[in-house]
């Protein structure tokens, strides 16, 4: 199918099919009629006629609409009663005629009512294919919901009017042909983790069967990359593998798995257009590794010196602001040392020591200092 040599025209005609009504079998005692019809335009005025086969003294006809009882406007309404449903707007309803006497009630008959709207003229019709594909994928905007079964007749013709294909699809199978609505990213949250971000998004479609694709690029990059990530829940997507202190731009689309043309079983993905991009800057990274620490003693074994190496530059962002030394098992005593420090004296009676590095974007996990096997420092 070579589209470079052939121009295509797509004609989409929408038809509403009358719903085939069926009711549970019951012992009826008359009949029920709906005017103008049981399939009606939402907002119409309906008239329901109830007629019973037997009319006894003291009995009266009532109409139950979705479980609520309506009285007829007539005082003596047997054997026929008339009920008016004004500006009726419920898409699906059940109506039941009831015959009620002093000591009993009977079902006369019942019906289902189906309300809907005529389909809007389709807008933004787009049909796409490739040279190597046997499928032509069409999408369009359906407009307002019809509430009833709507069949789309799709006619594919060549420029000279020759019909290539004609087939139908019902709206409950539209995910086989219609692409999802374009999503919108409404928030980007980095939190305290500079290596991940959570995208919050929404769409006018039901997101139950949708899957997300996310792309990203840095501020100085011209091309987009596929983002690593996973769905957290409906409307939330977590992106992994980010760098600290980096300006990012994100965009996304939603996809559903569907079949190809109606007479094939070839699976394909129908995807929305890419969303408008949003920007966000990842925060700095706090140190995640403990410091390398040790102690020394003088010859008299009376003065303890604790020493440490600064954190690895690859393990954090920003600068070291200070070091915190916690003394005692309860760590209530605290000694602060400057960022250039690498050692500090500690009284020998202290039985527990831990040290953390404080940086611009966080504090390293406390490193416990070994005190049982000190090295004696020979100063002479």
C-alpha positions as CSV (number, residue, x, y, z in Angstrom):
1,X,0.0,0.0,0.0
2,X,2.0,3.0,-1.3
3,X,0.6,6.2,0.0
4,X,3.1,8.3,-2.0
5,X,1.2,7.3,-5.2
6,X,-2.3,7.3,-3.8
7,X,-4.2,9.9,-2.0
8,X,-6.8,8.8,0.5
9,X,-10.0,10.2,1.7
10,X,-11.7,9.0,4.8
11,X,-15.5,9.3,5.3
12,X,-16.8,8.5,8.8
13,X,-20.5,8.2,9.2
14,X,-22.0,7.7,12.6
15,X,-25.2,5.8,13.2
16,X,-27.1,5.1,16.3
17,X,-28.5,1.6,16.5
18,X,-31.8,0.9,18.4
19,X,-31.1,-1.1,21.5
20,X,-32.6,-4.6,21.4
21,X,-34.7,-4.7,24.6
22,X,-35.1,-7.8,26.7
23,X,-36.9,-8.3,30.0
24,X,-36.8,-10.9,32.6
25,X,-39.8,-13.3,32.2
26,X,-42.5,-12.5,34.7
27,X,-46.2,-13.3,35.1
28,X,-47.7,-10.2,33.5
29,X,-51.3,-9.0,34.0
30,X,-51.5,-6.5,31.2
31,X,-49.3,-4.4,29.0
32,X,-47.2,-1.2,29.1
33,X,-46.7,1.3,26.3
34,X,-44.2,4.2,26.1
35,X,-44.8,7.2,23.8
36,X,-43.0,8.3,21.7
37,X,-40.6,5.3,22.2
38,X,-38.6,3.4,24.7
39,X,-35.4,4.7,22.9
40,X,-35.7,8.5,23.5
41,X,-33.7,11.7,23.3
42,X,-32.5,12.7,26.8
43,X,-34.7,15.6,28.0
44,X,-37.8,14.5,26.2
45,X,-41.3,14.2,27.7
46,X,-42.4,10.6,27.9
47,X,-45.9,9.2,28.4
48,X,-46.3,5.7,29.9
49,X,-49.6,3.9,29.5
50,X,-50.4,1.0,31.9
51,X,-53.3,-1.3,31.1
52,X,-54.4,-4.2,33.2
53,X,-56.4,-7.2,32.1
54,X,-58.5,-7.3,35.2
55,X,-59.8,-4.3,37.1
56,X,-61.3,-5.1,40.5
57,X,-63.0,-2.7,42.9
58,X,-60.5,-0.9,45.3
59,X,-57.4,-1.5,43.2
60,X,-55.3,1.1,41.5
61,X,-52.4,1.3,39.0
62,X,-49.1,2.8,40.0
63,X,-45.8,3.2,38.1
64,X,-42.4,2.5,39.6
65,X,-39.6,4.4,37.9
66,X,-36.2,3.1,39.1
67,X,-37.8,2.0,42.4
68,X,-39.7,5.2,43.0
69,X,-43.5,5.1,42.9
70,X,-45.5,7.5,40.8
71,X,-49.3,8.1,41.0
72,X,-51.5,8.6,38.0
73,X,-53.1,12.0,37.6
74,X,-56.5,10.3,37.2
75,X,-58.6,9.4,40.2
76,X,-60.1,6.3,38.7
77,X,-57.3,4.8,36.6
78,X,-58.4,1.3,36.1
79,X,-58.1,-0.5,33.7
80,X,-55.8,2.1,32.0
81,X,-53.6,4.7,33.7
82,X,-51.4,7.4,32.1
83,X,-48.1,8.6,33.7
84,X,-46.1,11.6,32.4
85,X,-42.3,11.7,32.7
86,X,-41.4,15.4,32.1
87,X,-37.9,16.3,30.8
88,X,-36.7,12.8,31.5
89,X,-32.9,12.7,31.6
90,X,-31.9,9.3,33.0
91,X,-29.9,7.4,30.3
92,X,-31.1,3.9,31.5
93,X,-34.2,3.3,33.5
94,X,-36.7,0.6,34.4
95,X,-40.4,1.3,34.6
96,X,-42.9,-1.2,36.1
97,X,-46.6,-1.0,36.2
98,X,-48.0,-2.2,39.5
99,X,-51.6,-3.1,40.4
100,X,-52.2,-2.5,44.1
101,X,-55.2,-3.4,46.2
102,X,-56.0,-3.4,49.9
103,X,-54.2,-6.6,50.6
104,X,-52.0,-7.3,47.6
105,X,-49.9,-5.9,44.8
106,X,-49.2,-7.4,41.3
107,X,-46.8,-6.6,38.5
108,X,-48.7,-5.7,35.4
109,X,-45.8,-5.4,33.1
110,X,-42.4,-3.6,32.8
111,X,-40.0,-2.2,30.3
112,X,-36.5,-0.7,30.1
113,X,-36.0,2.9,28.8
114,X,-32.9,4.0,27.0
115,X,-32.1,7.7,26.7
116,X,-29.3,9.1,24.7
117,X,-28.0,11.9,22.4
118,X,-27.4,11.8,18.6
119,X,-23.7,11.5,17.8
120,X,-21.8,14.7,17.1
121,X,-20.1,15.1,13.8
122,X,-16.6,13.7,14.2
123,X,-13.8,16.3,14.3
124,X,-10.0,16.2,13.8
125,X,-10.1,13.0,11.7
126,X,-6.5,11.7,11.3
127,X,-5.6,8.5,9.5
128,X,-2.0,7.3,9.5
129,X,0.0,4.4,8.0
130,X,3.5,3.6,6.8
131,X,4.8,2.1,3.5
132,X,5.4,-1.3,5.1
133,X,2.2,-1.5,7.1
134,X,-1.1,-3.2,6.1
135,X,-3.0,-1.2,8.6
136,X,-4.5,2.3,8.4
137,X,-5.0,3.8,11.9
138,X,-7.7,6.4,12.1
139,X,-8.6,8.6,15.1
140,X,-11.2,11.3,15.6
141,X,-12.9,13.3,18.4
142,X,-16.3,11.7,19.2
143,X,-17.8,14.7,20.9
144,X,-20.4,14.3,23.7
145,X,-21.2,10.8,25.0
146,X,-24.3,9.3,23.3
147,X,-25.2,6.9,26.2
148,X,-26.5,4.3,23.7
149,X,-24.8,1.9,21.3
150,X,-23.2,4.0,18.6
151,X,-21.9,2.4,15.4
152,X,-19.2,4.1,13.3
153,X,-19.3,3.3,9.6
154,X,-15.8,3.9,8.2
155,X,-15.5,4.1,4.4
156,X,-12.0,4.2,2.8
157,X,-12.0,5.5,-0.8
158,X,-9.3,6.3,-3.4
159,X,-9.2,9.8,-4.8
160,X,-11.2,8.7,-7.9
161,X,-14.0,7.5,-5.6
162,X,-13.2,3.8,-5.7
163,X,-14.1,2.2,-2.4
164,X,-11.2,0.3,-0.8
165,X,-12.9,-0.8,2.4
166,X,-16.0,-0.4,4.4
167,X,-16.4,-1.7,7.9
168,X,-18.2,-0.8,11.2
169,X,-17.1,-0.5,14.8
170,X,-19.1,0.0,17.9
171,X,-18.1,2.6,20.5
172,X,-17.4,-0.1,23.1
173,X,-14.7,-1.3,20.8
174,X,-13.3,2.1,20.0
175,X,-10.0,1.5,21.7
176,X,-9.3,-0.7,18.6
177,X,-9.1,2.4,16.4
178,X,-9.3,5.6,18.4
179,X,-6.1,6.9,20.1
180,X,-6.4,8.1,23.7
181,X,-6.7,11.8,24.6
182,X,-3.5,13.7,25.1
183,X,-2.5,13.7,28.8
184,X,-1.4,16.7,30.8
185,X,1.5,16.7,33.3
186,X,0.2,18.8,36.2
187,X,3.1,18.4,38.7
188,X,6.7,17.2,39.0
189,X,7.9,16.2,42.5
190,X,11.5,15.4,43.2
191,X,11.2,15.3,47.0
192,X,14.4,14.6,48.8
193,X,15.6,12.2,46.2
194,X,17.7,13.8,43.4
195,X,17.8,10.6,41.4
196,X,14.1,10.2,40.9
197,X,11.0,12.3,40.2
198,X,7.3,11.6,40.3
199,X,5.1,12.9,37.5
200,X,1.5,13.6,38.3
201,X,-0.7,13.6,35.2
202,X,-4.4,13.5,34.2
203,X,-6.4,12.9,31.1
204,X,-10.1,13.1,30.1
205,X,-10.1,9.4,29.2
206,X,-10.5,6.6,31.7
207,X,-7.0,5.7,32.8
208,X,-7.9,2.1,33.7
209,X,-6.4,0.5,30.6
210,X,-3.8,3.2,29.8
211,X,0.0,2.8,30.0
212,X,2.4,5.7,30.1
213,X,5.5,6.5,28.0
214,X,7.8,9.3,29.3
215,X,10.6,11.1,27.6
216,X,13.1,13.5,29.0
217,X,16.0,15.7,28.1
218,X,18.4,17.9,30.0
219,X,18.6,21.6,29.6
220,X,21.6,21.5,27.3
221,X,20.4,18.5,25.2
222,X,18.6,18.7,21.9
223,X,17.3,15.2,21.7
224,X,14.7,13.4,23.8
225,X,15.4,10.1,25.6
226,X,13.1,7.4,26.8
227,X,12.9,7.7,30.6
228,X,13.3,4.7,32.9
229,X,10.4,4.4,35.3
230,X,7.3,2.7,36.5
231,X,3.6,3.3,37.1
232,X,3.0,4.0,40.8
233,X,-0.8,4.3,40.7
234,X,-3.4,5.9,38.6
235,X,-2.1,9.2,37.4
236,X,1.4,8.8,39.0
237,X,4.6,7.8,37.2
238,X,8.1,7.6,38.8
239,X,11.1,8.4,36.7
240,X,14.5,6.8,37.7
241,X,18.1,7.4,36.9
242,X,18.3,11.2,37.2
243,X,21.3,13.3,38.1
244,X,21.5,15.8,40.9
245,X,21.4,19.6,40.3
246,X,20.2,19.1,36.7
247,X,17.5,20.9,34.8
248,X,15.1,18.4,33.2
249,X,12.3,18.6,30.7
250,X,9.6,15.9,30.7
251,X,6.8,15.0,28.3
252,X,4.5,11.9,28.2
253,X,1.8,10.1,26.2
254,X,-0.6,7.3,27.1
255,X,-1.1,4.1,25.1
256,X,-3.5,1.2,24.9
257,X,-2.9,-2.2,23.4
258,X,-5.4,-2.9,20.6
259,X,-6.0,-5.1,17.6
260,X,-5.2,-4.1,14.1
261,X,-7.9,-4.0,11.4
262,X,-11.1,-5.7,12.6
263,X,-10.5,-9.0,10.6
264,X,-6.9,-9.5,12.0
265,X,-5.6,-10.4,15.4
266,X,-2.3,-8.5,15.1
267,X,-1.7,-6.5,18.3
268,X,-0.6,-2.9,18.1
269,X,-0.3,0.1,20.4
270,X,-2.6,3.1,20.0
271,X,-0.9,6.1,21.6
272,X,-2.0,9.6,22.3
273,X,-0.1,12.7,21.1
274,X,2.8,13.8,23.3
275,X,1.9,16.2,26.1
276,X,3.1,19.7,26.5
277,X,6.5,19.5,28.2
278,X,7.2,20.6,31.8
279,X,10.4,21.5,33.4
280,X,11.9,20.8,36.8
281,X,15.4,21.0,38.5
282,X,16.6,18.0,40.6
283,X,17.9,18.8,44.0
284,X,21.4,18.2,45.2
285,X,22.4,14.8,46.5
286,X,23.2,14.2,50.2
287,X,26.0,11.7,51.1
288,X,24.8,8.1,51.3
289,X,28.0,6.5,52.6
290,X,29.4,6.5,56.1
291,X,32.7,8.2,56.7
292,X,35.9,6.1,57.1
293,X,36.9,6.7,60.8
294,X,39.5,5.4,63.3
295,X,41.2,6.5,66.5
296,X,44.7,6.9,68.0
297,X,46.0,7.1,71.6
298,X,49.1,8.9,72.9
299,X,51.7,6.8,74.8
300,X,50.1,7.5,78.2
301,X,46.8,6.2,76.8
302,X,45.1,9.1,78.3
303,X,44.1,11.2,75.2
304,X,42.0,9.7,72.4
305,X,42.1,11.3,68.9
306,X,39.4,10.4,66.4
307,X,40.3,10.8,62.8
308,X,38.2,10.6,59.6
309,X,38.5,10.9,55.8
310,X,36.2,13.4,54.0
311,X,33.3,11.9,52.0
312,X,34.0,10.9,48.4
313,X,33.1,13.8,46.0
314,X,31.1,11.3,43.9
315,X,28.8,10.6,46.9
316,X,27.3,14.1,47.4
317,X,26.6,17.5,45.9
318,X,27.5,20.9,47.1
319,X,30.1,21.3,49.9
320,X,30.9,19.9,53.3
321,X,29.7,22.4,55.9
322,X,30.8,20.7,59.1
323,X,31.3,17.4,60.9
324,X,29.2,16.3,63.8
325,X,30.8,14.1,66.5
326,X,28.3,12.4,68.9
327,X,29.6,11.2,72.2
328,X,28.2,8.6,74.5
329,X,25.7,5.8,73.8
330,X,22.8,8.2,74.1
331,X,24.5,10.6,71.6
332,X,23.3,13.6,73.6
333,X,26.8,15.2,73.7
334,X,27.7,16.8,70.4
335,X,31.0,18.3,69.1
336,X,31.0,20.3,65.9
337,X,34.1,20.6,63.7
338,X,34.8,22.8,60.7
339,X,34.7,21.5,57.1
340,X,38.5,21.4,56.9
341,X,38.9,19.3,60.0
342,X,40.0,15.7,59.8
343,X,40.6,14.9,63.5
344,X,39.4,15.8,67.0
345,X,40.5,14.9,70.6
346,X,38.0,12.9,72.7
347,X,38.3,12.2,76.4
348,X,39.4,8.6,77.1
349,X,36.5,7.9,79.3
350,X,34.1,8.2,76.4
351,X,32.8,4.7,75.5
352,X,31.0,5.4,72.2
353,X,31.6,7.8,69.4
354,X,30.0,8.3,66.0
355,X,30.7,10.9,63.2
356,X,28.6,12.4,60.4
357,X,29.4,14.8,57.6
358,X,27.0,17.6,57.1
359,X,26.8,18.9,53.4
360,X,24.7,21.4,51.6
361,X,22.1,18.8,50.7
362,X,22.1,16.3,53.6
363,X,23.9,14.5,56.3
364,X,25.8,11.2,55.9
365,X,24.8,8.2,58.0
366,X,26.6,8.2,61.4
367,X,29.8,6.1,61.4
368,X,30.6,4.4,64.7
369,X,34.2,4.8,65.8
370,X,35.9,1.6,67.0
371,X,37.2,2.1,70.5
372,X,38.3,-1.5,71.6
373,X,41.4,-1.8,69.4
374,X,43.1,1.6,69.4
375,X,46.5,2.1,67.8
376,X,49.1,3.6,70.2
377,X,50.7,6.6,68.5
378,X,54.4,6.8,69.3
379,X,55.2,10.6,69.5
380,X,58.8,10.1,70.3
